[in-house]
Amino acid sequence: MEVNGSWKAGNIALPEIPRFGMQMTLAQEFDQFSWYGRGPWENYSDRNTASLIGKYTSTVDEQYVAYIRPQENGNKTDVRWLTLTNKEGFGLRIDGLQPLSVSALRNYPEDFDAGLTKSQRHINDINPRKAVVLHVDLAQRGVGGDNSWGMYPHEPYLLKAKEYTYGYVISPVAK
């Protein structure tokens, strides 16, 4: 199945967006994660030069980075394809029609940062869900913080309100 997404800001003056992509939830047993892209550790558009492009295999649980202050984590950039399978080798494969930015975690973004309430102040406040939360994005804005974590991302790593188009193909994986 081919999935395509597009968005055009038009003439409306909008702020930058944090990511452009799609989120899906899979059953918890699809926890065997392989990808061809940057790795093996998390990386972002402005933090990926030390992450080499290659084929990597891990688990969803190993993607979680326990930052002192809970925040989104585990992203991978320049991903050409990924698979999420169960231990028997059945699952799904996603092939990008262009390089993707992806993450596969046990939590939704709002589990890490629920907006103004910010009740998740410590790593022990985060409880893994019995699911796999997969993000398949065209891009995610940079992290910034290259001056002791206070700096906004540099201009090339922002997602400005303009036109974005991307796609990927989902296919089954059978052992």
Residue, then its C-alpha position, 0 to 999 in steps of 0.5 A: m500500500e502506498v501512502n502519500g502526504s502533502w501540506k501547503a501553507g498557502n498565503i497564511a503566515l504560520p509558525e514553523i512546524p515541529r515535524f511533518g509526517m504520520q504516526m501509527t500504533l502497532a501491537q506491542e509484539f512487533d518490537q523487532f526493529s531493523w532499518y537502513g539509514r543513520g544509526p545505531w543511536e538516535n539522531y536528528s537533522d542537526r545531530n546526525t553526522a556521527s551516525l553512519i548510514g548502514k543496516y541496523t537491528s535493534t528492539v523497540d525497547e532499546q530505542y528509548v533514551a532516558y533523558i533526565r527531563p522526559q522528552e521525545n527521543g530515539n529518532k533516526t534520519d535518512v532512513r530508506w526502509l524499516t521493518l517492525t516484526n514479531k519474534e517469529g519474523f512477521g510484521l511490516r516493512i516501510d520503504g520511503l519514496q525519499p529518505l525518512s525520519v522515523s522512530a519506534l517507541r513504547n510511548y506517544p509524544e504527549d507521554f513525554d510532554a503533555g504541554l502546559t501541565k508538564s506532569q512528567r518531570h522525571i524519567n520514572d514518570i514515564n511508563p511504557r505503553k503496551a504498544v509500539v508507536l511508530h513515526v514515519d516522517l518526511a522531517q523533524r525540526g532540529v534539536g538545537g541547544d548547541n550552546s548548553w541546551g538553550m539555543y533554538p535550532h539553526e535556520p537550515y534545521l527548521l520546518k518552515a510553513k511551506e509546501y511538503t510532500y512525501g510518501y512511503v510504501i507499506s508491505p507485509v513481512a512474512k518469515 
